[in-house]
Amino acid sequence: MRNQWEFFPSGKIVFGHGAIYKLGSVLTKLNARNVFLITDKGIVQSGILRLVMNILEKDNFHVSVFDDTTPEPPISVALQCYEIAKSDTPADAIIGLGGGSSIDLAKIVALLMAHGGRPQDYFGENAIPSPIAPLIAIPTTAGTGSEVTSVAVVTDTDNNMKVGISNNYLRPAVALLDPELTLQLPPYVTACSGIDALSHAIEAYLAKDYKYIQAEGDILFQGSAPISDTLALRAIELISGNLITAVQQGSNVEARSNMLLGSLLAGLAFSNAGTAAAHALAYPVGGLTKSPHGEVTGLLLPYVVEFNARTTGDKMDRLAQALHIRPLGAHLSSTETIQAVVSRLIELLRQTGLPTHLSSIGISREQLPEIAAKAIQIERLIRNNPRTPTVEGFLQLLEHAYSFEETIS
């Protein structure tokens, strides 16, 4: 039994409308004049990069831009970006501008700028020896929470699998969160990123209690604890209450702001508590399909919650309340509560236009054993799951998720 839990906050957080205009003063406080900015072509086309460049140029910063980020970037793109960064004027700070992929790529470049090597040298937990280069994260999606987390994900193309680097040194020095930067997100991207944030919050909340995590020494993902539980529940309330509106009314600033705040809180929660089976299964699934990470985790979430439900104690009642299913104290049996939670999650997927079964994203039944076998090996996530999984148990879960269709009355 583990007797203590710890909570690791992120760096400085600046949140609110117009937060982006604090960028110059943030860089000045970091004593940075030369900046390497990492983003993607979508941010260029949206005009957001031009807005940020105007701010930086007005304050006479020297800026180099890499705008070739790809979703869940492969190791080759990370190395390409790093080579450009180190061959240019040495950067005093790295900026990640965009969705989780751009921020994750910025984390890896900041890591390699400080320590050299290759991304795979740091796979797993706690393989980074000391702080990375100064990093500012500016999210334009409400999803990964990468602006405050200790995780960066890349694609290992040799093994057809998403792989994580996990270390508290990866937390950005500053997170600038401006809801107005998310207003141009298309509905599909809003849905994928939003359901990913909800998955982070729910898995963090339902994670195994920290006392019963079976691991020796210092671990990054510690299991459920009081602070992460509080953050996760509030994140679930915000995201589940605003996701459909944000998808269907993209210009609704209040919904966008609540989604961004929910994503931030979920990031702080899961980067301490950890995620579990939905994310463990999503890594191998993501290597076999072109579906974005958020779509995959969101699809798996209802089935994983159902798989774990009998081992989560009274948390299912509180989860139902946070999902706006019923007020606290309304009488439902445990079975009815579980069914209501699973139905609510599937309803959120359908209302936001996301798939609800694996067969619809190109996964074949023949691939399910491979997915189960790979997922069970991701120890840092598996040990967090409230129900101890087996390959056979995962196979049953995946079969259920493969073609299951629930009729919602």
C-alpha positions as CSV (number, residue, x, y, z in Angstrom):
1,M,0.0,0.0,0.0
2,R,1.3,3.5,-0.9
3,N,0.9,5.9,2.0
4,Q,1.3,9.3,0.4
5,W,0.2,11.1,-2.7
6,E,1.8,14.1,-4.4
7,F,0.4,16.8,-6.7
8,F,2.5,18.5,-9.3
9,P,1.0,21.7,-10.6
10,S,2.0,23.2,-14.0
11,G,3.9,26.4,-14.6
12,K,2.2,29.8,-14.8
13,I,-1.3,29.8,-16.3
14,V,-2.8,32.8,-18.0
15,F,-6.5,32.3,-18.9
16,G,-9.1,34.5,-20.4
17,H,-10.2,36.6,-23.3
18,G,-7.2,38.6,-24.7
19,A,-4.7,36.4,-22.9
20,I,-2.7,36.1,-26.1
21,Y,-1.6,39.8,-25.8
22,K,0.3,38.8,-22.6
23,L,2.8,36.9,-24.8
24,G,5.3,39.7,-25.1
25,S,5.5,40.3,-21.4
26,V,5.7,36.5,-20.7
27,L,8.7,36.2,-23.0
28,T,10.4,39.2,-21.5
29,K,10.1,37.7,-18.0
30,L,11.8,34.5,-19.4
31,N,14.6,36.8,-20.8
32,A,13.9,35.5,-24.3
33,R,14.5,37.4,-27.5
34,N,15.0,34.6,-30.0
35,V,11.9,32.4,-30.3
36,F,11.3,29.1,-32.2
37,L,7.6,28.7,-32.8
38,I,6.0,25.4,-33.7
39,T,2.6,25.2,-35.3
40,D,0.7,23.7,-38.3
41,K,-0.7,24.7,-41.6
42,G,-4.2,25.0,-40.3
43,I,-3.2,27.6,-37.8
44,V,-1.4,29.5,-40.6
45,Q,-4.5,29.4,-42.8
46,S,-6.8,30.5,-40.0
47,G,-4.9,33.7,-39.4
48,I,-4.0,32.8,-35.9
49,L,-0.3,32.6,-36.7
50,R,-0.4,36.1,-38.2
51,L,-2.0,37.4,-35.1
52,V,0.7,35.9,-32.9
53,M,3.5,37.1,-35.2
54,N,2.1,40.7,-35.1
55,I,2.4,40.6,-31.3
56,L,5.9,39.2,-31.5
57,E,7.1,41.5,-34.2
58,K,5.7,44.6,-32.5
59,D,7.9,43.8,-29.5
60,N,10.9,43.1,-31.7
61,F,11.4,39.4,-31.0
62,H,13.3,37.4,-33.5
63,V,11.1,34.5,-34.5
64,S,11.6,31.3,-36.6
65,V,8.6,29.3,-37.5
66,F,8.1,25.6,-38.1
67,D,4.6,25.0,-39.5
68,D,4.7,21.4,-40.7
69,T,3.3,19.7,-37.6
70,T,1.2,16.7,-38.4
71,P,-1.4,15.0,-36.2
72,E,0.2,12.7,-33.7
73,P,3.6,13.5,-35.2
74,P,5.9,10.6,-36.1
75,I,9.4,10.5,-34.7
76,S,10.8,11.6,-38.1
77,V,8.9,14.9,-37.9
78,A,10.1,15.5,-34.4
79,L,13.7,14.9,-35.5
80,Q,13.2,17.2,-38.5
81,C,11.8,20.0,-36.4
82,Y,14.7,19.6,-33.9
83,E,17.3,19.8,-36.6
84,I,15.8,23.0,-37.9
85,A,15.6,24.4,-34.4
86,K,19.2,23.8,-33.5
87,S,20.6,24.9,-36.8
88,D,18.9,28.3,-36.6
89,T,19.7,31.1,-34.2
90,P,19.8,29.4,-30.8
91,A,16.3,29.9,-29.3
92,D,15.8,31.3,-25.8
93,A,12.3,29.9,-25.8
94,I,10.1,27.5,-27.7
95,I,6.4,28.2,-28.4
96,G,3.9,25.5,-29.2
97,L,0.9,27.1,-30.9
98,G,-2.1,24.9,-31.9
99,G,-3.6,21.7,-30.9
100,G,-2.1,18.9,-28.8
101,S,0.2,17.7,-31.6
102,S,1.9,21.1,-32.0
103,I,2.3,21.5,-28.2
104,D,3.6,17.9,-27.9
105,L,6.1,18.5,-30.7
106,A,7.2,21.7,-29.0
107,K,7.7,19.7,-25.8
108,I,9.9,17.2,-27.6
109,V,12.0,19.9,-29.3
110,A,12.4,21.7,-26.0
111,L,13.5,18.4,-24.5
112,L,16.0,17.6,-27.3
113,M,17.3,21.2,-27.3
114,A,18.3,20.7,-23.6
115,H,19.4,17.1,-23.6
116,G,20.0,16.0,-27.2
117,G,19.5,12.5,-28.5
118,R,16.3,11.1,-30.0
119,P,12.7,11.0,-28.8
120,Q,12.8,7.3,-28.2
121,D,15.7,7.8,-25.7
122,Y,13.0,9.2,-23.3
123,F,10.0,6.9,-23.9
124,G,8.1,5.9,-20.8
125,E,8.3,7.5,-17.4
126,N,10.8,9.7,-15.7
127,A,13.6,9.3,-18.3
128,I,14.3,13.1,-18.5
129,P,17.2,14.0,-16.2
130,S,16.6,17.7,-15.7
131,P,14.5,20.7,-17.0
132,I,13.9,21.2,-20.7
133,A,14.3,24.5,-22.6
134,P,11.8,27.3,-21.7
135,L,8.5,26.4,-23.3
136,I,5.3,28.4,-23.8
137,A,2.1,26.5,-24.8
138,I,-0.7,28.3,-26.5
139,P,-3.6,25.9,-27.2
140,T,-6.1,26.6,-30.0
141,T,-8.2,23.5,-29.2
142,A,-10.0,22.4,-26.0
143,G,-8.8,18.9,-25.8
144,T,-5.5,17.4,-24.8
145,G,-4.6,19.7,-21.9
146,S,-1.1,19.4,-23.2
147,E,-0.4,23.0,-22.2
148,V,-0.2,21.9,-18.5
149,T,0.6,18.2,-18.7
150,S,3.7,16.1,-18.2
151,V,3.1,14.0,-21.3
152,A,4.0,14.2,-25.0
153,V,2.9,11.7,-27.6
154,V,4.5,10.7,-30.9
155,T,3.9,8.0,-33.4
156,D,6.4,5.1,-33.5
157,T,5.9,4.2,-37.2
158,D,8.1,1.1,-36.9
159,N,5.7,-0.5,-34.4
160,N,2.4,1.2,-35.6
161,M,1.8,2.6,-32.2
162,K,1.4,5.9,-30.4
163,V,4.1,6.2,-27.7
164,G,4.2,8.6,-24.7
165,I,7.1,10.4,-23.0
166,S,6.0,11.1,-19.4
167,N,7.9,13.4,-17.1
168,N,7.1,16.4,-14.9
169,Y,9.9,18.3,-16.6
170,L,7.7,18.4,-19.7
171,R,5.2,20.7,-18.2
172,P,5.4,24.1,-20.0
173,A,6.8,27.0,-18.1
174,V,3.8,29.1,-19.2
175,A,0.3,28.2,-20.6
176,L,-1.5,31.0,-22.4
177,L,-5.2,30.1,-22.8
178,D,-7.3,32.5,-24.9
179,P,-10.8,31.2,-25.7
180,E,-11.1,33.4,-28.7
181,L,-8.3,31.4,-30.4
182,T,-10.7,28.4,-30.4
183,L,-13.6,30.1,-32.1
184,Q,-12.5,29.0,-35.6
185,L,-12.3,25.3,-34.8
186,P,-14.4,23.2,-37.2
187,P,-17.2,21.1,-35.6
188,Y,-15.4,17.8,-36.1
189,V,-12.1,19.0,-34.5
190,T,-14.1,20.5,-31.7
191,A,-15.9,17.2,-31.1
192,C,-12.7,15.1,-31.2
193,S,-10.7,17.3,-28.9
194,G,-13.6,17.8,-26.5
195,I,-14.4,14.1,-26.1
196,D,-10.6,13.6,-25.5
197,A,-10.7,16.1,-22.7
198,L,-13.8,14.3,-21.2
199,S,-12.0,11.0,-21.4
200,H,-9.0,12.5,-19.5
201,A,-11.3,13.8,-16.8
202,I,-13.3,10.6,-16.4
203,E,-10.4,8.3,-16.4
204,A,-8.5,10.4,-13.9
205,Y,-11.6,10.5,-11.6
206,L,-12.2,6.7,-11.9
207,A,-8.6,5.8,-11.6
208,K,-7.6,3.3,-8.9
209,D,-7.1,4.9,-5.5
210,Y,-3.5,6.0,-5.0
211,K,-3.1,3.7,-2.0
212,Y,-3.5,0.6,-4.1
213,I,-1.4,1.5,-7.1
214,Q,1.1,-1.4,-7.4
215,A,4.4,0.2,-8.3
216,E,7.7,0.9,-6.6
217,G,9.4,4.3,-6.1
218,D,8.3,7.6,-7.6
219,I,5.7,7.3,-10.3
220,L,4.2,10.0,-12.5
221,F,0.6,8.7,-12.6
222,Q,-0.3,8.2,-9.0
223,G,-4.0,7.2,-9.2
224,S,-7.0,8.9,-7.8
225,A,-6.3,11.5,-5.0
226,P,-8.3,14.4,-3.5
227,I,-7.0,17.2,-5.6
228,S,-7.1,15.4,-8.9
229,D,-10.7,14.1,-8.1
230,T,-11.9,17.7,-7.5
231,L,-10.4,19.0,-10.7
232,A,-11.7,16.1,-12.7
233,L,-15.2,16.4,-11.5
234,R,-15.4,20.1,-12.3
235,A,-13.9,19.3,-15.7
236,I,-16.6,16.7,-16.4
237,E,-19.3,19.2,-15.5
238,L,-17.9,21.8,-17.8
239,I,-17.2,19.6,-20.7
240,S,-20.3,17.5,-20.7
241,G,-22.5,20.6,-20.2
242,N,-20.9,22.6,-23.1
243,L,-19.5,20.1,-25.7
244,I,-22.7,19.8,-27.8
245,T,-23.2,23.6,-27.8
246,A,-19.5,24.2,-28.8
247,V,-19.8,21.7,-31.7
248,Q,-23.2,23.0,-32.9
249,Q,-22.6,26.7,-32.2
250,G,-18.9,27.3,-32.8
251,S,-19.2,31.0,-32.3
252,N,-20.6,30.6,-28.8
253,V,-17.9,32.2,-26.7
254,E,-19.2,31.1,-23.4
255,A,-19.3,27.4,-24.4
256,R,-15.8,27.7,-26.0
257,S,-14.5,29.3,-22.8
258,N,-16.0,26.6,-20.6
259,M,-14.6,23.9,-22.9
260,L,-11.1,25.4,-22.7
261,L,-11.3,25.7,-18.9
262,G,-12.6,22.1,-18.7
263,S,-9.8,20.9,-20.8
264,L,-7.2,22.7,-18.7
265,L,-8.6,21.2,-15.4
266,A,-8.8,17.8,-17.0
267,G,-5.1,18.1,-18.0
268,L,-4.1,19.0,-14.5
269,A,-6.1,16.1,-13.1
270,F,-4.9,13.3,-15.4
271,S,-1.3,14.4,-15.5
272,N,-1.2,13.6,-11.8
273,A,-3.8,10.8,-11.4
274,G,-3.2,9.3,-14.8
275,T,-5.4,7.8,-17.5
276,A,-6.2,4.1,-17.8
277,A,-7.7,1.4,-20.1
278,A,-9.3,3.7,-22.6
279,H,-6.0,5.4,-23.4
280,A,-4.1,2.1,-23.2
281,L,-6.4,0.6,-25.8
282,A,-6.3,3.8,-27.9
283,Y,-2.6,3.7,-28.5
284,P,-2.6,0.5,-30.5
285,V,-5.9,1.3,-32.2
286,G,-4.5,4.7,-33.2
287,G,-1.6,2.9,-34.8
288,L,-4.0,0.9,-37.0
289,T,-6.4,3.6,-38.1
290,K,-6.2,7.2,-39.4
291,S,-8.7,8.3,-36.8
292,P,-7.4,11.1,-34.5
293,H,-6.5,10.2,-30.9
294,G,-9.5,12.0,-29.4
295,E,-12.0,10.2,-31.6
296,V,-10.5,6.8,-30.6
297,T,-10.4,7.5,-26.8
298,G,-13.9,8.9,-26.9
299,L,-15.2,5.9,-28.8
300,L,-13.7,3.5,-26.3
301,L,-14.7,5.5,-23.2
302,P,-18.3,4.2,-22.7
303,Y,-17.2,0.5,-23.0
304,V,-14.3,1.0,-20.6
305,V,-16.5,2.8,-18.1
306,E,-18.9,-0.1,-18.3
307,F,-16.0,-2.6,-18.0
308,N,-14.8,-0.9,-14.8
309,A,-18.1,0.1,-13.3
310,R,-18.4,-2.5,-10.6
311,T,-15.0,-1.6,-9.2
312,T,-15.5,2.2,-8.9
313,G,-17.5,2.2,-5.6
314,D,-19.7,5.2,-5.0
315,K,-17.9,7.3,-7.7
316,M,-20.4,6.3,-10.3
317,D,-23.1,8.2,-8.5
318,R,-21.0,11.4,-8.5
319,L,-20.0,10.8,-12.1
320,A,-23.7,10.6,-13.0
321,Q,-24.3,14.0,-11.3
322,A,-21.3,15.6,-13.1
323,L,-22.6,14.3,-16.4
324,H,-25.9,16.2,-15.7
325,I,-27.8,12.9,-15.7
326,R,-29.6,13.5,-12.4
327,P,-29.3,15.6,-9.2
328,L,-27.4,14.1,-6.3
329,G,-29.8,12.1,-4.1
330,A,-32.2,11.0,-6.8
331,H,-32.8,7.3,-6.4
332,L,-31.3,4.9,-9.0
333,S,-30.0,1.4,-8.5
334,S,-26.4,0.9,-9.1
335,T,-27.2,-1.0,-12.3
336,E,-29.5,1.8,-13.5
337,T,-26.8,4.4,-12.7
338,I,-24.2,2.5,-14.8
339,Q,-26.6,2.1,-17.7
340,A,-27.4,5.8,-17.5
341,V,-23.8,6.9,-17.5
342,V,-22.9,4.6,-20.5
343,S,-26.0,5.8,-22.4
344,R,-25.1,9.5,-21.7
345,L,-21.6,9.0,-23.0
346,I,-22.8,7.3,-26.2
347,E,-25.4,10.0,-26.6
348,L,-22.6,12.6,-26.4
349,L,-20.7,10.8,-29.2
350,R,-23.8,10.7,-31.4
351,Q,-24.9,14.3,-30.8
352,T,-21.4,15.5,-31.8
353,G,-21.2,13.3,-34.9
354,L,-18.5,10.9,-33.6
355,P,-18.4,7.1,-34.1
356,T,-19.6,4.7,-31.5
357,H,-18.0,1.4,-32.6
358,L,-14.6,0.3,-33.8
359,S,-15.8,-1.3,-37.1
360,S,-16.8,2.2,-38.3
361,I,-13.2,3.5,-38.1
362,G,-11.6,0.8,-40.1
363,I,-10.7,-1.7,-37.4
364,S,-11.3,-5.4,-38.3
365,R,-12.3,-8.1,-35.9
366,E,-9.1,-9.9,-36.7
367,Q,-7.1,-7.0,-35.3
368,L,-8.7,-7.1,-31.9
369,P,-6.3,-9.7,-30.3
370,E,-3.3,-7.6,-31.4
371,I,-4.9,-4.5,-29.9
372,A,-5.6,-6.3,-26.6
373,A,-2.1,-7.8,-26.4
374,K,-0.3,-4.4,-27.0
375,A,-2.6,-2.5,-24.6
376,I,-2.0,-4.8,-21.7
377,Q,1.7,-4.1,-21.9
378,I,1.3,-0.4,-21.2
379,E,2.0,-0.7,-17.5
380,R,1.8,3.0,-16.5
381,L,-1.8,3.0,-17.7
382,I,-2.9,-0.5,-16.9
383,R,-1.9,-0.3,-13.2
384,N,-4.2,2.7,-13.0
385,N,-7.3,0.9,-14.2
386,P,-9.7,0.3,-11.3
387,R,-10.4,-3.3,-12.6
388,T,-7.3,-5.4,-13.3
389,P,-7.5,-6.2,-17.0
390,T,-6.5,-9.4,-18.7
391,V,-6.1,-10.0,-22.4
392,E,-9.3,-12.0,-22.4
393,G,-11.1,-9.2,-20.6
394,F,-9.9,-6.7,-23.1
395,L,-10.9,-8.9,-25.9
396,Q,-14.5,-9.0,-24.6
397,L,-14.5,-5.2,-24.1
398,L,-13.2,-4.8,-27.7
399,E,-15.8,-7.2,-29.1
400,H,-18.5,-5.2,-27.4
401,A,-17.0,-1.9,-28.8
402,Y,-16.5,-3.4,-32.3
403,S,-20.1,-3.5,-33.5
404,F,-22.3,-2.6,-30.5
405,E,-25.2,-0.2,-31.2
406,E,-27.4,0.9,-28.4
407,T,-30.9,2.2,-29.0
408,I,-31.4,5.3,-27.0
409,S,-35.1,6.0,-26.4
